[in-house]
């Protein structure tokens, strides 16, 4: 809730009712709304004129009024715009374009379900597909350019949403959206914002095509009908005497998509009002600009927060902390550019005068009879005229220093864009510095970059929130979910994203291609300290910088790899304890997915050896029981994680096989125990009778059984040795791969080499 006066600029906005309680809606009626619009528009008149002058300068308007020059007899005076303003705008805009075009992923998301080793690949997949979705919007590039162009030129631009559900945003500036002039530069302090839009009649009709549904969502059907009828052009095709009949005719034509109706009738000027209520929510009102009787649309607290309605981008912080004190590039350079254009025009006029021949006739008659006759390389003038010796000042010596000083002032005043670099004549410049000097003009300052990313992050965060929380996904969002599912990321994972932690990915180099190359070169020097995934990412960034992301897959295909964790080593050590029949407890904060990936294959191998008779069931029973209990506990911890549904399902299946093997081994052990007890009882009875138990001769079958037991013991020992060898081989392969990767990176060609 704002702590400052709520009647800012004398606007007719309510705050407290007669009982001292906060009002439910601060905008009383359409009359108050129109009064607020007129007040804001009048207060913005001077600023509107200045913005128009700035736009004209960027559009190539001449520094002098040509009609005034003609009137004063100076119609031939040089009057040119030399394009300095547009050049500076292109330089500044190119840096902001690089901020997003150089990125493979626009956003960084945070999952809440799963383990670290599993979450990170899923997050990267979701971020990649979100980027694909956003960039796939046909108007995204143009909307981004309009957004950046507007706040660079005038200091402030606005990204806003038509509805609380649609993730696509619109772009405007203070030419389109009015706010109170004393508003601090923060969206949370904007009490009311008014936007002006033009609607065709069939566009207004589309909102009330289904009257009952339209009224349910907030449309005033009767007022919309009245506005449509009032603004319809009378063309003689309809001769109805009342509004009802007139509207019925228009409705029939619009239902039939009558092309004539759309072309013949003018657009309707419509006002949008976004009002911040006392609880922080934003109400949305729509009315006609001319002679409104009521609101066309009204929805109290339509947007839960200001950022869900609109987000402002600023080029600076202003002189007093308000939005209207912020000055864009246009106002910073206007006087300098205009003066520079006039000096250049004067210089051209001086050059033309200096190159001309001065002729003085003796009288008016000589002037009238003046003529030239050309004879090849020379000419003959008429008599009674003479060539005048002239001493015209050299304007170049006076103009050039002034122009140079103006250019220096322009570079210094446009501090958000660095247009100067190291001394070009310095002998201590290497190849990378030369390249950097060529591209240094697109490097953004830290202050402007942080301001931009603060707003850009809020905008992308709201876009992502709308995409993942909408209850009515469009075809683009459905395709997004399908692509994620095809890559192994379920919809449940996406729905549980921590949207508030969504961030815009920052570009390497701060908008400069050369700076990005230098940074990657420095990273390449320490790449030996990175793991396999880090080195691969670095290689891809280097390739992408050279050839672009679209062609990077030809050389370094994008792969989402899982980074090895310490839990993998812990799981291998636990396997050794479990193979010895020891009990190993499960800790709740373990990466259970990583443990299942190590324990389950080991248990499955033991079961397969039991089925093939390679191990003794009696000897394997303690091992089976240890693995069974440990994996069962791990499954209990991992079962609640949607991201681990696959590994958990596989583990449960292997546990069923293990349970059957344990039961079979237990039954075999119990039978052996019963046989041994029976034999011991028989021996005791014979000893009491004084008889010696007969030593039965070993039958061929018994000899074969003993031989089988020996073979199983040997096979068991061999299996244990094989497992140890495989583990050692795995560790060696990992070490060799790391060493090979490090060697390849050291042998890579120099990043700074010219392609």
C-alpha positions in Angstrom: 0.0 0.0 0.0 1.4 3.4 -1.0 2.4 5.7 1.8 2.2 8.9 -0.2 -0.9 11.1 -0.9 -3.4 9.3 -3.0 -4.8 12.5 -4.7 -1.7 13.0 -6.7 -2.1 15.6 -9.4 -5.6 16.3 -8.1 -7.0 13.1 -9.8 -10.5 12.0 -8.8 -9.5 8.8 -7.2 -11.1 7.5 -4.0 -9.2 6.1 -1.0 -11.4 5.8 2.1 -15.2 5.7 2.4 -17.3 7.6 4.9 -16.5 5.1 7.7 -12.8 5.4 7.1 -12.5 2.0 5.4 -10.6 1.4 2.1 -12.9 1.6 -0.8 -13.5 -1.4 -3.0 -12.8 0.5 -6.1 -11.1 3.9 -6.4 -12.6 4.9 -9.7 -16.1 6.2 -9.2 -17.7 6.3 -12.6 -17.0 6.9 -16.3 -17.3 10.7 -15.8 -14.4 10.6 -13.2 -12.4 8.4 -15.6 -12.8 10.8 -18.5 -11.9 13.7 -16.2 -8.7 11.9 -15.2 -7.8 11.3 -18.8 -8.3 14.9 -19.7 -6.2 16.0 -16.8 -3.3 13.7 -17.6 -3.5 14.6 -21.3 -3.3 18.3 -20.6 -0.4 17.9 -18.2 1.5 15.9 -20.9 1.0 18.5 -23.7 4.4 20.0 -23.5 6.2 16.6 -23.2 4.2 15.4 -26.1 5.5 18.3 -28.3 9.0 17.5 -27.2 8.6 13.8 -28.1 7.3 14.8 -31.5 10.3 17.0 -32.1 12.7 14.2 -31.1 10.9 11.7 -33.3 11.1 14.1 -36.2 14.9 14.4 -35.6 15.4 10.6 -35.7 13.1 10.4 -38.8 15.4 12.8 -40.7 13.6 16.1 -40.3 15.7 19.1 -41.5 17.1 21.5 -38.9 15.3 24.5 -40.5 11.7 25.1 -41.4 11.8 25.1 -45.1 8.7 27.2 -45.6 10.2 29.9 -43.3 13.4 29.8 -45.4 11.4 30.3 -48.6 9.4 33.1 -47.1 12.5 35.0 -46.0 14.2 34.6 -49.4 16.6 31.8 -48.3 15.0 28.9 -50.2 18.3 27.8 -51.7 20.0 27.6 -48.3 21.3 24.1 -47.5 18.8 22.4 -45.1 19.8 18.8 -44.5 19.7 16.3 -41.6 23.0 14.4 -41.7 21.6 11.4 -39.8 23.8 11.6 -36.6 20.8 10.9 -34.4 19.7 7.8 -36.3 23.3 6.6 -36.3 23.5 6.9 -32.5 20.1 5.2 -32.1 21.3 2.3 -34.3 24.4 1.9 -32.2 22.5 1.9 -29.0 19.7 -0.4 -30.3 22.2 -2.9 -31.8 23.6 -3.5 -28.3 20.2 -4.3 -26.9 19.5 -6.6 -29.8 22.7 -8.4 -29.1 21.5 -9.0 -25.5 18.9 -11.4 -26.6 20.0 -12.6 -30.1 23.3 -13.8 -28.7 21.6 -16.1 -26.2 20.7 -19.7 -26.7 18.2 -19.6 -23.8 16.3 -16.4 -22.8 15.2 -17.6 -19.4 16.5 -19.5 -16.4 13.9 -21.5 -14.5 14.0 -23.3 -11.1 12.3 -26.7 -10.5 11.0 -27.7 -7.1 10.5 -31.5 -7.6 13.4 -33.9 -7.9 17.0 -34.1 -7.0 19.8 -31.8 -8.0 21.3 -34.2 -10.5 17.9 -34.7 -12.1 16.5 -31.2 -11.8 19.2 -29.4 -13.6 18.8 -31.2 -17.0 15.0 -30.8 -16.7 15.4 -27.1 -16.0 17.6 -26.7 -19.1 15.1 -28.5 -21.3 12.2 -26.4 -20.0 14.3 -23.2 -20.5 15.2 -24.2 -24.0 11.6 -25.0 -25.0 10.3 -21.8 -23.3 12.8 -19.8 -25.4 11.6 -21.7 -28.5 8.0 -20.8 -27.6 8.6 -17.1 -27.0 10.8 -16.7 -30.1 8.3 -18.6 -32.1 5.7 -15.8 -31.5 5.7 -14.0 -34.8 5.6 -10.6 -33.2 8.2 -11.1 -30.6 11.1 -9.6 -32.5 9.2 -6.5 -33.6 7.7 -6.1 -30.1 11.2 -6.3 -28.5 12.6 -3.8 -31.0 9.7 -1.4 -30.4 10.2 -1.8 -26.6 13.9 -1.0 -26.8 13.6 1.8 -29.4 10.9 3.6 -27.4 12.8 3.7 -24.1 16.1 4.6 -25.8 14.5 7.5 -27.7 12.3 8.8 -25.0 13.5 7.3 -21.7 10.5 5.1 -20.8 8.6 2.3 -22.6 5.8 0.1 -21.3 5.0 -3.6 -21.8 1.5 -4.5 -20.9 -1.0 -7.3 -21.2 -4.5 -7.2 -22.6 -5.8 -10.0 -20.4 -4.6 -11.8 -17.2 -4.2 -15.0 -19.2 -2.6 -14.2 -22.5 1.3 -14.5 -22.3 1.8 -12.2 -25.3 2.4 -8.6 -24.4 1.9 -5.2 -26.1 4.4 -2.4 -26.2 3.8 1.4 -25.9 5.3 4.6 -24.6 4.1 7.8 -23.0 2.6 8.6 -26.4 0.2 5.7 -25.8 0.0 5.5 -22.0 -0.4 8.4 -19.6 0.5 8.3 -15.9 0.5 11.0 -13.2 3.6 13.2 -13.7 4.8 13.0 -10.1 4.8 9.2 -10.0 8.1 7.7 -8.6 9.9 5.5 -11.0 8.4 2.2 -9.8 5.3 0.4 -11.0 4.1 -0.1 -7.5 3.6 3.7 -7.1 1.5 4.1 -10.2 -2.1 4.9 -9.0 -3.6 5.0 -12.5 -2.5 4.5 -16.0 -4.5 5.4 -19.1 -3.9 3.9 -22.5 -5.5 5.0 -25.8 -6.3 2.5 -28.5 -8.1 2.5 -31.8 -10.7 -0.2 -32.5 -12.6 -1.0 -35.7 -16.3 -1.7 -35.2 -16.0 -5.4 -35.9 -13.3 -5.6 -33.3 -15.6 -4.2 -30.7 -18.4 -6.4 -31.8 -16.2 -9.5 -31.4 -16.1 -9.0 -27.7 -19.9 -9.1 -27.4 -20.7 -11.7 -30.1 -22.0 -13.9 -27.3 -23.8 -11.4 -25.1 -24.3 -13.7 -22.0 -20.6 -14.7 -22.0 -19.6 -11.1 -22.6 -21.6 -9.8 -19.6 -20.2 -12.6 -17.4 -16.6 -11.5 -18.0 -17.3 -7.8 -17.5 -18.5 -6.3 -20.8 -21.4 -3.8 -20.9 -23.2 -5.1 -23.9 -25.7 -2.2 -24.2 -22.9 0.4 -24.1 -20.9 -1.4 -26.7 -23.9 -1.6 -29.0 -24.5 2.2 -28.5 -20.9 3.0 -29.3 -20.9 0.8 -32.4 -24.2 2.4 -33.7 -23.0 5.9 -32.9 -19.8 5.5 -34.8 -21.3 3.7 -37.8 -21.2 5.7 -41.0 -24.6 6.6 -42.5 -24.2 5.6 -46.1 -27.8 5.2 -47.3 -27.7 1.5 -47.3 -29.7 1.5 -44.1 -32.6 3.8 -43.5 -33.6 2.9 -40.0 -35.0 5.6 -37.7 -33.9 4.1 -34.3 -30.6 2.8 -32.8 -32.0 -0.7 -32.3 -32.8 -1.2 -35.9 -29.5 0.4 -37.0 -27.6 -1.9 -34.7 -29.4 -5.0 -36.0 -28.4 -4.1 -39.5 -24.8 -3.5 -38.4 -24.8 -6.8 -36.5 -26.0 -8.7 -39.5 -23.3 -7.3 -41.6 -20.6 -7.9 -39.1 -21.8 -11.5 -38.6 -21.5 -12.0 -42.3 -18.0 -10.4 -42.2 -19.2 -7.7 -44.5 -16.0 -6.1 -46.0 -17.8 -2.9 -46.8 -18.7 -2.5 -43.1 -15.1 -2.7 -42.0 -13.8 -0.3 -44.7 -16.6 2.2 -44.6 -16.7 2.8 -40.9 -14.0 4.7 -39.0 -12.2 3.4 -36.0 -13.3 4.2 -32.5 -11.0 5.8 -30.0 -11.1 3.7 -26.8 -9.5 4.4 -23.4 -8.1 1.7 -21.1 -7.8 2.5 -17.4 -5.6 0.5 -15.0 -6.3 1.5 -11.4 -4.3 0.3 -8.5 -6.7 -0.5 -5.7 -5.9 -0.2 -2.0 -5.1 -3.9 -1.6 -2.4 -3.7 -4.4 -4.5 -5.3 -7.1 -5.3 -3.6 -10.4 -8.8 -3.0 -11.8 -9.4 -2.6 -15.5 -11.9 -0.3 -17.1 -12.6 0.5 -20.8 -14.6 3.4 -22.1 -15.1 5.3 -25.4 -13.1 8.5 -25.5 -15.9 10.6 -27.1 -19.2 11.0 -25.2 -19.2 7.9 -23.1 -22.4 7.1 -21.1 -20.9 4.2 -19.1 -17.9 1.9 -19.2 -17.6 -0.5 -22.1 -15.8 -2.9 -19.8 -15.3 -3.1 -16.0 -13.5 -5.7 -13.9 -12.5 -4.8 -10.4 -9.2 -6.4 -9.2 -8.7 -8.0 -12.6 -4.9 -8.3 -12.1 -3.7 -9.6 -8.7 -0.6 -7.3 -8.9 0.7 -4.3 -10.9 3.4 -6.4 -12.7 0.7 -8.7 -14.1 -0.9 -5.7 -15.8 2.2 -3.7 -17.1 5.9 -3.3 -16.6 7.9 -0.2 -17.3 11.4 0.0 -18.8 13.5 3.1 -18.1 16.7 4.5 -19.7 17.8 6.0 -16.4 16.6 7.1 -13.0 15.8 10.7 -13.7 16.7 13.9 -11.9 14.1 13.6 -9.1 13.2 9.9 -9.2 10.0 10.3 -11.2 9.2 8.7 -14.5 8.7 12.0 -16.3 12.2 13.3 -15.2 13.9 10.5 -17.1 15.4 11.6 -20.3 16.1 9.3 -23.3 18.8 9.5 -25.9 16.7 11.8 -28.0 16.5 14.6 -25.5 20.1 14.2 -24.5 21.4 14.7 -28.0 18.7 16.9 -29.6 20.4 20.3 -29.1 23.8 18.9 -30.1 22.5 17.2 -33.2 20.5 20.2 -34.4 23.5 22.5 -33.9 25.8 20.0 -35.7 23.3 19.8 -38.7 23.2 23.6 -39.0 26.9 24.0 -38.8 27.3 21.4 -41.6 24.7 23.1 -43.6 26.6 26.4 -43.2 29.8 24.8 -44.1 28.3 23.5 -47.3 26.9 26.9 -48.2 30.3 28.4 -47.6 32.0 25.8 -49.8 29.5 26.5 -52.6 30.0 30.3 -52.2 33.8 29.8 -52.3 33.7 27.8 -55.5 31.4 30.3 -57.3 32.6 33.2 -59.6 31.6 36.7 -58.5 30.4 38.8 -61.4 29.5 42.5 -61.1 27.4 44.1 -64.0 27.8 47.8 -64.5 24.1 48.4 -64.5 20.7 46.7 -64.7 20.8 46.6 -68.5 24.1 44.7 -68.4 22.6 42.3 -65.9 19.7 41.7 -68.2 22.0 41.1 -71.2 24.4 39.0 -69.3 25.3 35.8 -71.1 28.1 33.2 -71.5 29.4 31.7 -74.7 31.4 28.5 -74.3 34.3 27.6 -76.5 35.5 24.3 -75.3 37.8 24.9 -72.3 37.0 28.6 -72.0 34.0 31.0 -72.1 33.3 34.5 -73.2 31.1 36.8 -71.2 29.1 39.7 -72.5 30.7 43.2 -72.1 30.0 45.7 -69.3 30.6 43.1 -66.6 33.7 42.4 -64.5 35.0 39.7 -62.3 35.1 40.7 -58.6 38.0 39.7 -56.5 36.6 38.2 -53.3 38.0 37.4 -49.9 35.6 34.8 -48.5 36.4 33.5 -45.0 37.4 29.9 -44.7 34.5 28.5 -42.8 36.1 25.1 -42.6 38.7 26.3 -40.2 36.0 27.6 -37.9 33.4 24.9 -38.4 35.5 21.8 -38.1 36.8 22.4 -34.6 33.2 23.2 -33.5 32.0 20.0 -35.1 34.8 18.0 -33.5 33.9 19.4 -30.1 30.2 18.6 -30.6 31.0 15.0 -31.5 33.1 14.7 -28.4 30.2 16.1 -26.3 27.8 13.6 -27.9 30.1 10.7 -27.0 30.4 11.9 -23.4 26.7 12.7 -23.0 25.5 9.4 -24.3 27.0 7.6 -21.3 24.8 4.6 -21.6 26.6 3.6 -24.7 30.4 3.7 -24.8 31.5 5.2 -28.1 35.2 5.6 -27.3 37.9 3.1 -26.5 41.7 2.7 -26.2 44.1 4.9 -28.0 44.2 3.6 -31.6 47.8 4.6 -31.9 49.0 2.8 -28.9 51.8 0.3 -29.6 50.6 -2.0 -26.8 47.5 -3.3 -28.6 47.2 -6.9 -29.6 44.9 -8.5 -32.1 42.0 -8.9 -29.6 42.2 -5.2 -28.7 42.0 -4.3 -32.3 38.9 -6.4 -32.7 37.5 -5.0 -29.5 38.0 -1.4 -30.6 36.0 -2.1 -33.8 33.0 -3.3 -31.7 33.4 -1.2 -28.6 30.6 1.2 -29.6 28.0 -1.4 -28.7 29.1 -1.9 -25.1 26.5 -0.9 -22.6 27.3 0.7 -19.3 26.7 -1.2 -16.1 24.0 1.1 -14.9 21.8 1.0 -18.0 22.3 -2.7 -18.3 21.1 -3.4 -14.7 18.1 -1.2 -15.2 17.2 -3.0 -18.4 17.6 -6.5 -16.9 15.6 -5.6 -13.9 12.6 -4.9 -16.1 13.3 -7.6 -18.6 13.5 -10.2 -15.9 10.1 -9.1 -14.5 8.5 -9.2 -18.0 9.9 -12.7 -18.8 8.9 -13.9 -15.3 5.3 -12.8 -15.9 5.4 -14.4 -19.4 6.6 -17.7 -17.9 4.1 -17.5 -15.1 1.2 -17.2 -17.6 2.5 -20.0 -19.7 2.8 -22.6 -16.9 -0.3 -21.6 -14.9 -2.9 -21.0 -17.6 -6.0 -23.2 -17.4 -6.7 -22.6 -21.1 -3.5 -23.3 -23.0 -3.4 -22.3 -26.6 -1.9 -24.4 -29.4 1.6 -22.9 -28.8 1.6 -23.9 -25.1 0.3 -27.4 -25.9 3.1 -27.9 -28.4 5.5 -26.6 -25.7 4.3 -29.3 -23.2 4.5 -32.0 -25.9 8.1 -31.1 -26.8 9.1 -31.2 -23.1 7.4 -34.5 -22.6 9.2 -36.0 -25.7 12.5 -35.0 -24.0 11.5 -36.7 -20.7 10.2 -33.7 -18.7 6.6 -34.3 -17.6 3.9 -31.7 -17.3 3.9 -32.1 -13.5 7.4 -30.9 -13.2 6.7 -27.8 -15.3 3.6 -27.0 -13.2 5.6 -27.0 -10.0 8.3 -24.6 -11.2 9.2 -21.8 -8.8 8.1 -19.0 -11.1 9.2 -16.3 -8.7 12.8 -17.4 -9.3 12.6 -17.2 -13.1 15.4 -14.9 -14.3 16.4 -13.5 -17.7 19.7 -15.0 -18.9 22.4 -12.3 -19.1 24.4 -12.1 -22.3 28.2 -12.5 -22.2 29.9 -9.3 -23.2 27.2 -6.8 -22.2 25.9 -6.3 -25.7 29.3 -6.4 -27.4 30.4 -9.2 -29.7 34.0 -8.3 -29.2 33.7 -8.3 -25.4 32.1 -11.7 -25.6 35.0 -13.1 -27.5 37.5 -11.7 -25.0 35.5 -13.2 -22.1 35.3 -16.6 -23.7 39.0 -16.5 -24.5 39.8 -15.9 -20.8 37.5 -18.9 -19.9 39.3 -21.0 -22.4 42.5 -20.5 -20.5 41.1 -22.0 -17.3 38.9 -24.7 -19.0 41.1 -27.4 -17.6 39.4 -26.8 -14.2 36.0 -27.5 -15.7 34.2 -30.8 -15.8 33.1 -32.5 -19.0 29.8 -30.6 -19.2 31.4 -27.3 -18.4 34.0 -27.7 -21.2 31.4 -28.8 -23.7 29.3 -25.7 -22.8 32.3 -23.5 -23.3 33.1 -25.0 -26.7 29.5 -24.5 -27.8 29.5 -20.9 -26.6 32.7 -20.3 -28.6 31.3 -21.9 -31.7 27.9 -20.0 -31.3 29.8 -16.7 -31.1 31.5 -17.4 -34.4 28.7 -19.0 -36.4 25.5 -18.4 -34.5 23.3 -20.7 -32.5 21.5 -22.0 -35.6 24.7 -23.4 -37.0 26.3 -24.4 -33.7 24.7 -27.9 -33.8 26.7 -28.7 -36.9 29.9 -28.6 -34.8 28.9 -29.1 -31.2 25.4 -30.7 -30.9 23.4 -29.5 -27.9 23.2 -32.2 -25.3 21.7 -32.0 -21.9 24.1 -34.1 -19.8 23.9 -35.0 -16.1 26.8 -33.8 -14.1 28.4 -36.5 -12.0 28.0 -36.0 -8.3 29.7 -37.3 -5.1 26.6 -39.4 -4.5 27.7 -41.7 -7.3 30.9 -42.5 -5.5 29.0 -43.0 -2.2 26.6 -45.4 -4.0 29.5 -47.5 -5.3 31.0 -47.7 -1.8 27.6 -48.7 -0.5 27.5 -51.5 -3.1 30.7 -53.0 -1.6 29.2 -53.0 1.9 25.9 -54.5 0.6 27.8 -57.2 -1.3 29.3 -58.2 2.1 25.8 -58.6 3.5 26.0 -55.5 5.7 23.1 -53.2 6.5 23.5 -49.6 5.0 21.0 -47.0 6.2 19.4 -44.5 3.8 19.6 -40.8 4.5 16.7 -38.5 3.5 18.9 -35.8 1.8 20.7 -38.2 -0.5 20.3 -37.9 -4.3 18.0 -40.9 -4.4 17.9 -41.1 -8.2 21.7 -41.3 -8.4 21.7 -44.1 -5.8 19.0 -46.1 -7.6 21.0 -45.9 -10.8 23.9 -47.7 -9.0 22.1 -50.1 -6.6 19.4 -51.4 -8.9 21.7 -52.7 -11.7 23.9 -54.5 -9.1 20.9 -56.2 -7.6 19.6 -57.2 -11.0 23.0 -58.7 -11.8 22.9 -60.9 -8.7 19.4 -62.1 -9.6 20.6 -63.0 -13.1 23.5 -65.0 -11.6 21.1 -66.9 -9.4 18.9 -67.8 -12.3 21.9 -69.1 -14.3 23.3 -71.0 -11.3 26.5 -69.0 -11.1 26.1 -68.3 -7.3 25.0 -70.4 -4.4 21.5 -69.4 -3.2 22.5 -70.0 0.5 25.5 -67.7 0.2 23.7 -65.0 -1.8 20.8 -64.8 0.7 22.4 -62.2 3.0 23.5 -60.1 0.0 19.9 -60.2 -1.5 18.4 -59.2 1.8 20.8 -56.3 2.3 20.2 -54.9 -1.3 16.4 -55.5 -0.9 16.1 -53.5 2.3 18.4 -50.7 1.2 16.7 -50.2 -2.2 13.2 -50.5 -0.6 14.1 -47.6 1.8 15.4 -45.5 -1.1 12.2 -46.1 -3.1 10.2 -44.9 -0.2 12.1 -41.6 -0.2 12.0 -41.2 -4.0 8.4 -42.2 -4.6 7.1 -38.7 -3.8 9.2 -37.1 -6.6 7.4 -36.9 -10.0 10.8 -36.6 -11.7 11.9 -40.0 -10.5 8.8 -42.0 -11.6 10.8 -43.9 -14.2 13.7 -45.0 -11.9 11.3 -45.8 -9.1 9.1 -48.0 -11.4 12.2 -49.9 -12.6 13.4 -50.4 -9.0 10.0 -51.7 -7.9 10.1 -54.3 -10.7 13.6 -55.5 -9.7 12.5 -55.6 -6.1 9.7 -58.1 -7.0 12.3 -60.4 -8.7 14.5 -60.0 -5.6 11.6 -60.9 -3.3 10.9 -64.1 -5.2 14.6 -65.0 -5.2 14.8 -64.3 -1.4 11.8 -66.5 -0.8 13.2 -69.3 -2.9 16.6 -69.1 -1.1 14.9 -69.0 2.3 12.9 -72.1 1.5 16.0 -73.9 0.3 17.8 -72.9 3.5 14.9 -74.1 5.7 14.9 -77.5 3.9 18.6 -77.9 4.4 18.2 -77.0 8.1 15.4 -79.5 8.5 17.5 -82.2 6.8 20.5 -81.5 9.0 18.4 -81.6 12.1 16.8 -84.9 11.1 20.3 -86.4 10.4 21.6 -85.2 13.8 18.6 -86.8 15.5 19.2 -90.1 13.8 22.9 -90.1 14.8 22.0 -89.3 18.4 19.5 -92.2 18.5 22.0 -94.7 17.0 24.7 -93.5 19.5 22.3 -94.2 22.4 21.8 -97.7 21.1 25.6 -98.2 20.8 25.5 -98.4 17.0 27.9 -96.7 14.7 26.3 -94.7 11.9 27.2 -96.1 8.6 29.3 -94.0 6.3 27.4 -94.1 3.1 29.4 -94.3 0.0 29.3 -91.2 -2.0 26.9 -91.8 -4.8 27.5 -90.4 -8.3 24.7 -87.9 -7.8 26.3 -86.7 -4.5 29.7 -86.4 -6.1 28.1 -84.4 -8.9 26.4 -82.1 -6.3 29.7 -81.5 -4.6 31.3 -80.7 -7.9 28.5 -78.3 -8.6 29.0 -76.5 -5.3 32.7 -76.1 -6.0 31.9 -74.6 -9.4 29.4 -72.2 -7.9 31.9 -71.1 -5.3 34.4 -70.5 -8.0 31.8 -68.6 -10.1 30.9 -66.5 -7.2 34.4 -65.5 -6.5 34.9 -64.8 -10.2 31.8 -62.6 -10.3 33.1 -60.6 -7.4 36.5 -60.2 -9.1 34.7 -59.1 -12.4 32.7 -56.5 -10.5 35.8 -55.1 -9.0 37.6 -55.0 -12.4 34.6 -53.3 -14.0 34.6 -50.6 -11.3 38.4 -50.1 -11.7 38.0 -49.9 -15.5 35.2 -47.3 -15.1 37.3 -45.1 -12.9 40.2 -45.4 -15.4 38.0 -44.5 -18.3 36.7 -41.4 -16.5 40.3 -40.3 -15.7 41.4 -40.9 -19.3 38.4 -38.9 -20.7 39.1 -36.0 -18.5 42.8 -36.0 -19.5 41.8 -36.3 -23.2 39.4 -33.4 -23.0 41.9 -31.2 -21.2 44.5 -32.0 -24.0 42.0 -31.2 -26.7 41.2 -27.8 -25.2 44.8 -26.9 -24.9 45.3 -27.7 -28.6 42.3 -25.7 -29.7 43.0 -22.8 -32.1 43.2 -19.3 -30.8 39.8 -17.8 -30.3 40.9 -14.4 -31.4 41.9 -15.6 -34.9 40.0 -13.9 -37.6 37.5 -16.4 -39.3 
